[in-house]
């Protein structure tokens, strides 16, 4: 088995992505963003968000460094922009404006902000890019390394999909009042995540300058 896949790289990549993407922490945010959807719409949103995240992570693992270099974008800039976008969404959650029909017609929340930058955010993108670089240097060879990275990414997105897929059952238990409370909590947590992302980006800019 080890000659076909590097178990150590698979496990380390999966655990890193799990901590960064945080499926349990995603649950209240997903519920709050989809509180006006039907069960079928919520299932569709779970698939779309998972597919979007998988596409973004895979693209950056394969071509991330080339994309950023071509556009002259630094990793801190990507991190700062993602933090700003999350902060805007956090303010909407805290003020209870996620159910506005106007905003729902303008953007599919399964794609933005769920798919990216919430799930496939700067941290997950960087982790994926680093795992892709490590795949070339494993003892079993690059094929075993790449199978490990791809396997970890696929497994992580299966976990994410299951988390969102069965979130509707929790919605039925909590009711509108419980989801409304979770919405405010999710907004607060999302704002903290956004601020942390932006702070890390600012410090990265400072380190690069000096």
PyMOL CGO cylinders between C-alpha atoms (Angstrom):
from pymol import cmd
from pymol.cgo import CYLINDER

trace = [
    CYLINDER, 0.00, 0.00, 0.00, 2.80, 2.43, 0.90, 0.3, 1, 1, 1, 1, 1, 1,
    CYLINDER, 2.80, 2.43, 0.90, 4.32, 2.08, -2.55, 0.3, 1, 1, 1, 1, 1, 1,
    CYLINDER, 4.32, 2.08, -2.55, 1.12, 3.41, -4.11, 0.3, 1, 1, 1, 1, 1, 1,
    CYLINDER, 1.12, 3.41, -4.11, 0.29, 6.16, -1.62, 0.3, 1, 1, 1, 1, 1, 1,
    CYLINDER, 0.29, 6.16, -1.62, 2.25, 8.01, 1.05, 0.3, 1, 1, 1, 1, 1, 1,
    CYLINDER, 2.25, 8.01, 1.05, 0.13, 7.47, 4.16, 0.3, 1, 1, 1, 1, 1, 1,
    CYLINDER, 0.13, 7.47, 4.16, 2.04, 10.07, 6.19, 0.3, 1, 1, 1, 1, 1, 1,
    CYLINDER, 2.04, 10.07, 6.19, 1.46, 12.80, 3.63, 0.3, 1, 1, 1, 1, 1, 1,
    CYLINDER, 1.46, 12.80, 3.63, -2.18, 11.78, 3.20, 0.3, 1, 1, 1, 1, 1, 1,
    CYLINDER, -2.18, 11.78, 3.20, -2.82, 11.94, 6.95, 0.3, 1, 1, 1, 1, 1, 1,
    CYLINDER, -2.82, 11.94, 6.95, -0.94, 15.19, 7.51, 0.3, 1, 1, 1, 1, 1, 1,
    CYLINDER, -0.94, 15.19, 7.51, -2.64, 16.90, 4.55, 0.3, 1, 1, 1, 1, 1, 1,
    CYLINDER, -2.64, 16.90, 4.55, -6.10, 15.73, 5.63, 0.3, 1, 1, 1, 1, 1, 1,
    CYLINDER, -6.10, 15.73, 5.63, -5.62, 16.79, 9.25, 0.3, 1, 1, 1, 1, 1, 1,
    CYLINDER, -5.62, 16.79, 9.25, -4.25, 20.18, 8.20, 0.3, 1, 1, 1, 1, 1, 1,
    CYLINDER, -4.25, 20.18, 8.20, -7.20, 20.81, 5.88, 0.3, 1, 1, 1, 1, 1, 1,
    CYLINDER, -7.20, 20.81, 5.88, -9.64, 19.57, 8.53, 0.3, 1, 1, 1, 1, 1, 1,
    CYLINDER, -9.64, 19.57, 8.53, -8.35, 22.05, 11.10, 0.3, 1, 1, 1, 1, 1, 1,
    CYLINDER, -8.35, 22.05, 11.10, -8.34, 24.94, 8.62, 0.3, 1, 1, 1, 1, 1, 1,
    CYLINDER, -8.34, 24.94, 8.62, -11.69, 24.20, 6.95, 0.3, 1, 1, 1, 1, 1, 1,
    CYLINDER, -11.69, 24.20, 6.95, -13.31, 23.28, 10.29, 0.3, 1, 1, 1, 1, 1, 1,
    CYLINDER, -13.31, 23.28, 10.29, -16.47, 21.31, 9.29, 0.3, 1, 1, 1, 1, 1, 1,
    CYLINDER, -16.47, 21.31, 9.29, -18.08, 21.63, 12.78, 0.3, 1, 1, 1, 1, 1, 1,
    CYLINDER, -18.08, 21.63, 12.78, -17.57, 25.39, 12.70, 0.3, 1, 1, 1, 1, 1, 1,
    CYLINDER, -17.57, 25.39, 12.70, -19.01, 25.51, 9.18, 0.3, 1, 1, 1, 1, 1, 1,
    CYLINDER, -19.01, 25.51, 9.18, -22.31, 24.00, 10.30, 0.3, 1, 1, 1, 1, 1, 1,
    CYLINDER, -22.31, 24.00, 10.30, -23.93, 27.06, 11.97, 0.3, 1, 1, 1, 1, 1, 1,
    CYLINDER, -23.93, 27.06, 11.97, -22.75, 29.33, 9.15, 0.3, 1, 1, 1, 1, 1, 1,
    CYLINDER, -22.75, 29.33, 9.15, -24.21, 27.01, 6.54, 0.3, 1, 1, 1, 1, 1, 1,
    CYLINDER, -24.21, 27.01, 6.54, -27.51, 26.87, 8.41, 0.3, 1, 1, 1, 1, 1, 1,
    CYLINDER, -27.51, 26.87, 8.41, -27.71, 30.64, 8.73, 0.3, 1, 1, 1, 1, 1, 1,
    CYLINDER, -27.71, 30.64, 8.73, -26.89, 31.27, 5.07, 0.3, 1, 1, 1, 1, 1, 1,
    CYLINDER, -26.89, 31.27, 5.07, -29.45, 28.74, 3.87, 0.3, 1, 1, 1, 1, 1, 1,
    CYLINDER, -29.45, 28.74, 3.87, -32.20, 29.41, 6.41, 0.3, 1, 1, 1, 1, 1, 1,
    CYLINDER, -32.20, 29.41, 6.41, -34.72, 30.51, 3.73, 0.3, 1, 1, 1, 1, 1, 1,
    CYLINDER, -34.72, 30.51, 3.73, -34.02, 27.53, 1.45, 0.3, 1, 1, 1, 1, 1, 1,
    CYLINDER, -34.02, 27.53, 1.45, -36.10, 24.39, 1.15, 0.3, 1, 1, 1, 1, 1, 1,
    CYLINDER, -36.10, 24.39, 1.15, -34.57, 21.01, 2.00, 0.3, 1, 1, 1, 1, 1, 1,
    CYLINDER, -34.57, 21.01, 2.00, -33.91, 20.27, -1.67, 0.3, 1, 1, 1, 1, 1, 1,
    CYLINDER, -33.91, 20.27, -1.67, -32.35, 23.69, -2.20, 0.3, 1, 1, 1, 1, 1, 1,
    CYLINDER, -32.35, 23.69, -2.20, -30.13, 23.13, 0.83, 0.3, 1, 1, 1, 1, 1, 1,
    CYLINDER, -30.13, 23.13, 0.83, -28.99, 19.77, -0.56, 0.3, 1, 1, 1, 1, 1, 1,
    CYLINDER, -28.99, 19.77, -0.56, -28.17, 21.46, -3.87, 0.3, 1, 1, 1, 1, 1, 1,
    CYLINDER, -28.17, 21.46, -3.87, -26.29, 24.22, -2.04, 0.3, 1, 1, 1, 1, 1, 1,
    CYLINDER, -26.29, 24.22, -2.04, -24.22, 21.61, -0.19, 0.3, 1, 1, 1, 1, 1, 1,
    CYLINDER, -24.22, 21.61, -0.19, -23.19, 20.00, -3.50, 0.3, 1, 1, 1, 1, 1, 1,
    CYLINDER, -23.19, 20.00, -3.50, -22.42, 23.36, -5.11, 0.3, 1, 1, 1, 1, 1, 1,
    CYLINDER, -22.42, 23.36, -5.11, -20.36, 24.60, -2.16, 0.3, 1, 1, 1, 1, 1, 1,
    CYLINDER, -20.36, 24.60, -2.16, -18.40, 21.34, -2.01, 0.3, 1, 1, 1, 1, 1, 1,
    CYLINDER, -18.40, 21.34, -2.01, -17.78, 21.31, -5.77, 0.3, 1, 1, 1, 1, 1, 1,
    CYLINDER, -17.78, 21.31, -5.77, -16.71, 24.96, -5.75, 0.3, 1, 1, 1, 1, 1, 1,
    CYLINDER, -16.71, 24.96, -5.75, -14.27, 24.42, -2.90, 0.3, 1, 1, 1, 1, 1, 1,
    CYLINDER, -14.27, 24.42, -2.90, -12.86, 21.27, -4.51, 0.3, 1, 1, 1, 1, 1, 1,
    CYLINDER, -12.86, 21.27, -4.51, -12.38, 23.06, -7.82, 0.3, 1, 1, 1, 1, 1, 1,
    CYLINDER, -12.38, 23.06, -7.82, -10.65, 26.05, -6.23, 0.3, 1, 1, 1, 1, 1, 1,
    CYLINDER, -10.65, 26.05, -6.23, -8.35, 23.94, -4.02, 0.3, 1, 1, 1, 1, 1, 1,
    CYLINDER, -8.35, 23.94, -4.02, -7.44, 21.61, -6.89, 0.3, 1, 1, 1, 1, 1, 1,
    CYLINDER, -7.44, 21.61, -6.89, -6.74, 24.51, -9.27, 0.3, 1, 1, 1, 1, 1, 1,
    CYLINDER, -6.74, 24.51, -9.27, -4.44, 26.19, -6.77, 0.3, 1, 1, 1, 1, 1, 1,
    CYLINDER, -4.44, 26.19, -6.77, -2.64, 22.93, -5.94, 0.3, 1, 1, 1, 1, 1, 1,
    CYLINDER, -2.64, 22.93, -5.94, -1.88, 22.44, -9.62, 0.3, 1, 1, 1, 1, 1, 1,
    CYLINDER, -1.88, 22.44, -9.62, -1.48, 26.01, -10.86, 0.3, 1, 1, 1, 1, 1, 1,
    CYLINDER, -1.48, 26.01, -10.86, -1.55, 28.25, -7.77, 0.3, 1, 1, 1, 1, 1, 1,
    CYLINDER, -1.55, 28.25, -7.77, 1.99, 29.53, -7.91, 0.3, 1, 1, 1, 1, 1, 1,
    CYLINDER, 1.99, 29.53, -7.91, 1.72, 30.24, -11.64, 0.3, 1, 1, 1, 1, 1, 1,
    CYLINDER, 1.72, 30.24, -11.64, -1.63, 32.04, -11.20, 0.3, 1, 1, 1, 1, 1, 1,
    CYLINDER, -1.63, 32.04, -11.20, -0.37, 34.27, -8.40, 0.3, 1, 1, 1, 1, 1, 1,
    CYLINDER, -0.37, 34.27, -8.40, 2.92, 35.03, -10.16, 0.3, 1, 1, 1, 1, 1, 1,
    CYLINDER, 2.92, 35.03, -10.16, 1.15, 35.80, -13.45, 0.3, 1, 1, 1, 1, 1, 1,
    CYLINDER, 1.15, 35.80, -13.45, -1.25, 38.23, -11.75, 0.3, 1, 1, 1, 1, 1, 1,
    CYLINDER, -1.25, 38.23, -11.75, 1.51, 39.60, -9.48, 0.3, 1, 1, 1, 1, 1, 1,
    CYLINDER, 1.51, 39.60, -9.48, -0.54, 38.70, -6.40, 0.3, 1, 1, 1, 1, 1, 1,
    CYLINDER, -0.54, 38.70, -6.40, 1.18, 37.80, -3.13, 0.3, 1, 1, 1, 1, 1, 1,
    CYLINDER, 1.18, 37.80, -3.13, -0.21, 35.28, -0.66, 0.3, 1, 1, 1, 1, 1, 1,
    CYLINDER, -0.21, 35.28, -0.66, -0.79, 38.00, 1.98, 0.3, 1, 1, 1, 1, 1, 1,
    CYLINDER, -0.79, 38.00, 1.98, -2.82, 39.98, -0.58, 0.3, 1, 1, 1, 1, 1, 1,
    CYLINDER, -2.82, 39.98, -0.58, -4.96, 36.92, -1.26, 0.3, 1, 1, 1, 1, 1, 1,
    CYLINDER, -4.96, 36.92, -1.26, -5.39, 36.41, 2.47, 0.3, 1, 1, 1, 1, 1, 1,
    CYLINDER, -5.39, 36.41, 2.47, -6.34, 40.05, 3.09, 0.3, 1, 1, 1, 1, 1, 1,
    CYLINDER, -6.34, 40.05, 3.09, -8.92, 40.09, 0.30, 0.3, 1, 1, 1, 1, 1, 1,
    CYLINDER, -8.92, 40.09, 0.30, -10.47, 36.87, 1.59, 0.3, 1, 1, 1, 1, 1, 1,
    CYLINDER, -10.47, 36.87, 1.59, -10.66, 38.35, 5.09, 0.3, 1, 1, 1, 1, 1, 1,
    CYLINDER, -10.66, 38.35, 5.09, -12.40, 41.47, 3.81, 0.3, 1, 1, 1, 1, 1, 1,
    CYLINDER, -12.40, 41.47, 3.81, -15.00, 39.42, 1.96, 0.3, 1, 1, 1, 1, 1, 1,
    CYLINDER, -15.00, 39.42, 1.96, -15.67, 37.29, 5.03, 0.3, 1, 1, 1, 1, 1, 1,
    CYLINDER, -15.67, 37.29, 5.03, -15.98, 40.41, 7.20, 0.3, 1, 1, 1, 1, 1, 1,
    CYLINDER, -15.98, 40.41, 7.20, -18.67, 41.83, 4.91, 0.3, 1, 1, 1, 1, 1, 1,
    CYLINDER, -18.67, 41.83, 4.91, -20.64, 38.58, 5.15, 0.3, 1, 1, 1, 1, 1, 1,
    CYLINDER, -20.64, 38.58, 5.15, -20.15, 38.50, 8.93, 0.3, 1, 1, 1, 1, 1, 1,
    CYLINDER, -20.15, 38.50, 8.93, -21.70, 41.97, 9.23, 0.3, 1, 1, 1, 1, 1, 1,
    CYLINDER, -21.70, 41.97, 9.23, -24.73, 40.77, 7.26, 0.3, 1, 1, 1, 1, 1, 1,
    CYLINDER, -24.73, 40.77, 7.26, -25.11, 37.78, 9.56, 0.3, 1, 1, 1, 1, 1, 1,
    CYLINDER, -25.11, 37.78, 9.56, -24.86, 39.93, 12.68, 0.3, 1, 1, 1, 1, 1, 1,
    CYLINDER, -24.86, 39.93, 12.68, -27.46, 42.38, 11.35, 0.3, 1, 1, 1, 1, 1, 1,
    CYLINDER, -27.46, 42.38, 11.35, -29.75, 39.61, 10.17, 0.3, 1, 1, 1, 1, 1, 1,
    CYLINDER, -29.75, 39.61, 10.17, -29.73, 40.58, 6.51, 0.3, 1, 1, 1, 1, 1, 1,
    CYLINDER, -29.73, 40.58, 6.51, -28.89, 37.16, 5.04, 0.3, 1, 1, 1, 1, 1, 1,
    CYLINDER, -28.89, 37.16, 5.04, -32.47, 36.52, 4.10, 0.3, 1, 1, 1, 1, 1, 1,
    CYLINDER, -32.47, 36.52, 4.10, -32.88, 39.61, 1.92, 0.3, 1, 1, 1, 1, 1, 1,
    CYLINDER, -32.88, 39.61, 1.92, -34.26, 38.55, -1.45, 0.3, 1, 1, 1, 1, 1, 1,
    CYLINDER, -34.26, 38.55, -1.45, -32.21, 41.17, -3.21, 0.3, 1, 1, 1, 1, 1, 1,
    CYLINDER, -32.21, 41.17, -3.21, -28.91, 39.78, -2.04, 0.3, 1, 1, 1, 1, 1, 1,
    CYLINDER, -28.91, 39.78, -2.04, -30.00, 36.22, -2.77, 0.3, 1, 1, 1, 1, 1, 1,
    CYLINDER, -30.00, 36.22, -2.77, -30.76, 37.05, -6.40, 0.3, 1, 1, 1, 1, 1, 1,
    CYLINDER, -30.76, 37.05, -6.40, -27.42, 38.73, -6.88, 0.3, 1, 1, 1, 1, 1, 1,
    CYLINDER, -27.42, 38.73, -6.88, -25.19, 35.97, -5.59, 0.3, 1, 1, 1, 1, 1, 1,
    CYLINDER, -25.19, 35.97, -5.59, -25.42, 32.25, -4.94, 0.3, 1, 1, 1, 1, 1, 1,
    CYLINDER, -25.42, 32.25, -4.94, -24.29, 31.85, -1.33, 0.3, 1, 1, 1, 1, 1, 1,
    CYLINDER, -24.29, 31.85, -1.33, -23.24, 28.27, -2.07, 0.3, 1, 1, 1, 1, 1, 1,
    CYLINDER, -23.24, 28.27, -2.07, -20.55, 29.64, -4.37, 0.3, 1, 1, 1, 1, 1, 1,
    CYLINDER, -20.55, 29.64, -4.37, -19.69, 32.84, -2.47, 0.3, 1, 1, 1, 1, 1, 1,
    CYLINDER, -19.69, 32.84, -2.47, -19.02, 32.98, 0.44, 0.3, 1, 1, 1, 1, 1, 1,
    CYLINDER, -19.02, 32.98, 0.44, -19.50, 29.26, 1.25, 0.3, 1, 1, 1, 1, 1, 1,
    CYLINDER, -19.50, 29.26, 1.25, -17.50, 27.57, -1.50, 0.3, 1, 1, 1, 1, 1, 1,
    CYLINDER, -17.50, 27.57, -1.50, -14.95, 30.35, -1.42, 0.3, 1, 1, 1, 1, 1, 1,
    CYLINDER, -14.95, 30.35, -1.42, -13.53, 32.04, 0.59, 0.3, 1, 1, 1, 1, 1, 1,
    CYLINDER, -13.53, 32.04, 0.59, -15.15, 30.35, 3.62, 0.3, 1, 1, 1, 1, 1, 1,
    CYLINDER, -15.15, 30.35, 3.62, -14.33, 26.71, 2.81, 0.3, 1, 1, 1, 1, 1, 1,
    CYLINDER, -14.33, 26.71, 2.81, -11.64, 27.19, 0.17, 0.3, 1, 1, 1, 1, 1, 1,
    CYLINDER, -11.64, 27.19, 0.17, -10.08, 30.18, 1.89, 0.3, 1, 1, 1, 1, 1, 1,
    CYLINDER, -10.08, 30.18, 1.89, -6.52, 31.49, 1.84, 0.3, 1, 1, 1, 1, 1, 1,
    CYLINDER, -6.52, 31.49, 1.84, -5.42, 29.09, 4.58, 0.3, 1, 1, 1, 1, 1, 1,
    CYLINDER, -5.42, 29.09, 4.58, -6.74, 26.01, 2.80, 0.3, 1, 1, 1, 1, 1, 1,
    CYLINDER, -6.74, 26.01, 2.80, -5.33, 27.21, -0.53, 0.3, 1, 1, 1, 1, 1, 1,
    CYLINDER, -5.33, 27.21, -0.53, -1.86, 27.70, 0.94, 0.3, 1, 1, 1, 1, 1, 1,
    CYLINDER, -1.86, 27.70, 0.94, -2.04, 24.34, 2.73, 0.3, 1, 1, 1, 1, 1, 1,
    CYLINDER, -2.04, 24.34, 2.73, -2.99, 22.65, -0.54, 0.3, 1, 1, 1, 1, 1, 1,
    CYLINDER, -2.99, 22.65, -0.54, -0.18, 24.37, -2.43, 0.3, 1, 1, 1, 1, 1, 1,
    CYLINDER, -0.18, 24.37, -2.43, 2.37, 23.29, 0.18, 0.3, 1, 1, 1, 1, 1, 1,
    CYLINDER, 2.37, 23.29, 0.18, 1.08, 19.71, 0.10, 0.3, 1, 1, 1, 1, 1, 1,
    CYLINDER, 1.08, 19.71, 0.10, 1.47, 19.73, -3.68, 0.3, 1, 1, 1, 1, 1, 1,
    CYLINDER, 1.47, 19.73, -3.68, 5.09, 20.78, -3.31, 0.3, 1, 1, 1, 1, 1, 1,
    CYLINDER, 5.09, 20.78, -3.31, 5.73, 18.05, -0.73, 0.3, 1, 1, 1, 1, 1, 1,
    CYLINDER, 5.73, 18.05, -0.73, 4.26, 15.43, -3.07, 0.3, 1, 1, 1, 1, 1, 1,
    CYLINDER, 4.26, 15.43, -3.07, 7.34, 15.67, -5.29, 0.3, 1, 1, 1, 1, 1, 1,
    CYLINDER, 7.34, 15.67, -5.29, 9.72, 14.79, -2.45, 0.3, 1, 1, 1, 1, 1, 1,
    CYLINDER, 9.72, 14.79, -2.45, 8.15, 11.77, -0.71, 0.3, 1, 1, 1, 1, 1, 1,
    CYLINDER, 8.15, 11.77, -0.71, 10.17, 8.56, -0.42, 0.3, 1, 1, 1, 1, 1, 1,
    CYLINDER, 10.17, 8.56, -0.42, 7.72, 6.54, -2.50, 0.3, 1, 1, 1, 1, 1, 1,
    CYLINDER, 7.72, 6.54, -2.50, 8.05, 8.90, -5.44, 0.3, 1, 1, 1, 1, 1, 1,
    CYLINDER, 8.05, 8.90, -5.44, 5.89, 11.71, -6.83, 0.3, 1, 1, 1, 1, 1, 1,
    CYLINDER, 5.89, 11.71, -6.83, 3.09, 9.35, -7.92, 0.3, 1, 1, 1, 1, 1, 1,
    CYLINDER, 3.09, 9.35, -7.92, 2.61, 8.09, -4.35, 0.3, 1, 1, 1, 1, 1, 1,
    CYLINDER, 2.61, 8.09, -4.35, 2.82, 11.68, -3.12, 0.3, 1, 1, 1, 1, 1, 1,
    CYLINDER, 2.82, 11.68, -3.12, 0.23, 13.02, -5.54, 0.3, 1, 1, 1, 1, 1, 1,
    CYLINDER, 0.23, 13.02, -5.54, -2.15, 10.13, -4.84, 0.3, 1, 1, 1, 1, 1, 1,
    CYLINDER, -2.15, 10.13, -4.84, -1.86, 11.01, -1.14, 0.3, 1, 1, 1, 1, 1, 1,
    CYLINDER, -1.86, 11.01, -1.14, -2.59, 14.70, -1.73, 0.3, 1, 1, 1, 1, 1, 1,
    CYLINDER, -2.59, 14.70, -1.73, -5.52, 14.04, -4.06, 0.3, 1, 1, 1, 1, 1, 1,
    CYLINDER, -5.52, 14.04, -4.06, -6.90, 11.42, -1.66, 0.3, 1, 1, 1, 1, 1, 1,
    CYLINDER, -6.90, 11.42, -1.66, -6.69, 13.82, 1.28, 0.3, 1, 1, 1, 1, 1, 1,
    CYLINDER, -6.69, 13.82, 1.28, -8.44, 16.60, -0.64, 0.3, 1, 1, 1, 1, 1, 1,
    CYLINDER, -8.44, 16.60, -0.64, -11.21, 14.26, -1.84, 0.3, 1, 1, 1, 1, 1, 1,
    CYLINDER, -11.21, 14.26, -1.84, -11.71, 12.77, 1.64, 0.3, 1, 1, 1, 1, 1, 1,
    CYLINDER, -11.71, 12.77, 1.64, -11.84, 16.24, 3.19, 0.3, 1, 1, 1, 1, 1, 1,
    CYLINDER, -11.84, 16.24, 3.19, -14.54, 17.36, 0.76, 0.3, 1, 1, 1, 1, 1, 1,
    CYLINDER, -14.54, 17.36, 0.76, -16.58, 14.22, 1.43, 0.3, 1, 1, 1, 1, 1, 1,
    CYLINDER, -16.58, 14.22, 1.43, -16.56, 15.19, 5.11, 0.3, 1, 1, 1, 1, 1, 1,
    CYLINDER, -16.56, 15.19, 5.11, -17.56, 18.76, 4.23, 0.3, 1, 1, 1, 1, 1, 1,
    CYLINDER, -17.56, 18.76, 4.23, -20.39, 17.58, 2.00, 0.3, 1, 1, 1, 1, 1, 1,
    CYLINDER, -20.39, 17.58, 2.00, -21.74, 15.22, 4.68, 0.3, 1, 1, 1, 1, 1, 1,
    CYLINDER, -21.74, 15.22, 4.68, -21.62, 18.04, 7.23, 0.3, 1, 1, 1, 1, 1, 1,
    CYLINDER, -21.62, 18.04, 7.23, -23.71, 20.33, 5.03, 0.3, 1, 1, 1, 1, 1, 1,
    CYLINDER, -23.71, 20.33, 5.03, -25.88, 17.56, 3.59, 0.3, 1, 1, 1, 1, 1, 1,
    CYLINDER, -25.88, 17.56, 3.59, -27.24, 16.56, 6.99, 0.3, 1, 1, 1, 1, 1, 1,
    CYLINDER, -27.24, 16.56, 6.99, -27.39, 20.09, 8.41, 0.3, 1, 1, 1, 1, 1, 1,
    CYLINDER, -27.39, 20.09, 8.41, -31.09, 20.18, 7.53, 0.3, 1, 1, 1, 1, 1, 1,
    CYLINDER, -31.09, 20.18, 7.53, -31.86, 17.69, 10.30, 0.3, 1, 1, 1, 1, 1, 1,
    CYLINDER, -31.86, 17.69, 10.30, -30.29, 20.06, 12.81, 0.3, 1, 1, 1, 1, 1, 1,
    CYLINDER, -30.29, 20.06, 12.81, -32.33, 22.89, 11.31, 0.3, 1, 1, 1, 1, 1, 1,
    CYLINDER, -32.33, 22.89, 11.31, -35.51, 20.91, 11.98, 0.3, 1, 1, 1, 1, 1, 1,
    CYLINDER, -35.51, 20.91, 11.98, -34.50, 20.35, 15.60, 0.3, 1, 1, 1, 1, 1, 1,
    CYLINDER, -34.50, 20.35, 15.60, -33.48, 23.95, 16.33, 0.3, 1, 1, 1, 1, 1, 1,
    CYLINDER, -33.48, 23.95, 16.33, -36.36, 25.72, 14.60, 0.3, 1, 1, 1, 1, 1, 1,
    CYLINDER, -36.36, 25.72, 14.60, -36.31, 29.33, 13.43, 0.3, 1, 1, 1, 1, 1, 1,
    CYLINDER, -36.31, 29.33, 13.43, -35.43, 30.72, 16.86, 0.3, 1, 1, 1, 1, 1, 1,
    CYLINDER, -35.43, 30.72, 16.86, -32.46, 28.42, 17.30, 0.3, 1, 1, 1, 1, 1, 1,
    CYLINDER, -32.46, 28.42, 17.30, -31.15, 29.11, 13.82, 0.3, 1, 1, 1, 1, 1, 1,
    CYLINDER, -31.15, 29.11, 13.82, -31.54, 32.85, 14.41, 0.3, 1, 1, 1, 1, 1, 1,
    CYLINDER, -31.54, 32.85, 14.41, -29.38, 32.52, 17.53, 0.3, 1, 1, 1, 1, 1, 1,
    CYLINDER, -29.38, 32.52, 17.53, -26.84, 30.44, 15.61, 0.3, 1, 1, 1, 1, 1, 1,
    CYLINDER, -26.84, 30.44, 15.61, -26.82, 33.09, 12.89, 0.3, 1, 1, 1, 1, 1, 1,
    CYLINDER, -26.82, 33.09, 12.89, -25.65, 35.76, 15.33, 0.3, 1, 1, 1, 1, 1, 1,
    CYLINDER, -25.65, 35.76, 15.33, -23.06, 33.42, 16.85, 0.3, 1, 1, 1, 1, 1, 1,
    CYLINDER, -23.06, 33.42, 16.85, -21.86, 32.44, 13.38, 0.3, 1, 1, 1, 1, 1, 1,
    CYLINDER, -21.86, 32.44, 13.38, -21.58, 36.11, 12.42, 0.3, 1, 1, 1, 1, 1, 1,
    CYLINDER, -21.58, 36.11, 12.42, -19.45, 36.80, 15.47, 0.3, 1, 1, 1, 1, 1, 1,
    CYLINDER, -19.45, 36.80, 15.47, -17.19, 33.81, 14.80, 0.3, 1, 1, 1, 1, 1, 1,
    CYLINDER, -17.19, 33.81, 14.80, -16.93, 34.65, 11.11, 0.3, 1, 1, 1, 1, 1, 1,
    CYLINDER, -16.93, 34.65, 11.11, -15.97, 38.23, 11.96, 0.3, 1, 1, 1, 1, 1, 1,
    CYLINDER, -15.97, 38.23, 11.96, -13.23, 36.93, 14.27, 0.3, 1, 1, 1, 1, 1, 1,
    CYLINDER, -13.23, 36.93, 14.27, -11.95, 34.62, 11.51, 0.3, 1, 1, 1, 1, 1, 1,
    CYLINDER, -11.95, 34.62, 11.51, -11.95, 37.53, 9.05, 0.3, 1, 1, 1, 1, 1, 1,
    CYLINDER, -11.95, 37.53, 9.05, -10.08, 39.83, 11.41, 0.3, 1, 1, 1, 1, 1, 1,
    CYLINDER, -10.08, 39.83, 11.41, -7.50, 37.11, 12.13, 0.3, 1, 1, 1, 1, 1, 1,
    CYLINDER, -7.50, 37.11, 12.13, -6.96, 36.56, 8.41, 0.3, 1, 1, 1, 1, 1, 1,
    CYLINDER, -6.96, 36.56, 8.41, -6.47, 40.27, 7.81, 0.3, 1, 1, 1, 1, 1, 1,
    CYLINDER, -6.47, 40.27, 7.81, -4.17, 40.65, 10.82, 0.3, 1, 1, 1, 1, 1, 1,
    CYLINDER, -4.17, 40.65, 10.82, -2.00, 37.75, 9.64, 0.3, 1, 1, 1, 1, 1, 1,
    CYLINDER, -2.00, 37.75, 9.64, -1.85, 39.33, 6.18, 0.3, 1, 1, 1, 1, 1, 1,
    CYLINDER, -1.85, 39.33, 6.18, -0.79, 42.70, 7.60, 0.3, 1, 1, 1, 1, 1, 1,
    CYLINDER, -0.79, 42.70, 7.60, 1.99, 41.08, 9.65, 0.3, 1, 1, 1, 1, 1, 1,
    CYLINDER, 1.99, 41.08, 9.65, 3.09, 39.16, 6.55, 0.3, 1, 1, 1, 1, 1, 1,
    CYLINDER, 3.09, 39.16, 6.55, 3.29, 42.43, 4.62, 0.3, 1, 1, 1, 1, 1, 1,
    CYLINDER, 3.29, 42.43, 4.62, 5.36, 43.97, 7.44, 0.3, 1, 1, 1, 1, 1, 1,
    CYLINDER, 5.36, 43.97, 7.44, 7.72, 40.96, 7.55, 0.3, 1, 1, 1, 1, 1, 1,
    CYLINDER, 7.72, 40.96, 7.55, 8.18, 41.14, 3.79, 0.3, 1, 1, 1, 1, 1, 1,
    CYLINDER, 8.18, 41.14, 3.79, 8.95, 44.86, 3.94, 0.3, 1, 1, 1, 1, 1, 1,
    CYLINDER, 8.95, 44.86, 3.94, 11.59, 44.51, 6.66, 0.3, 1, 1, 1, 1, 1, 1,
]
cmd.load_cgo(trace, "trace")
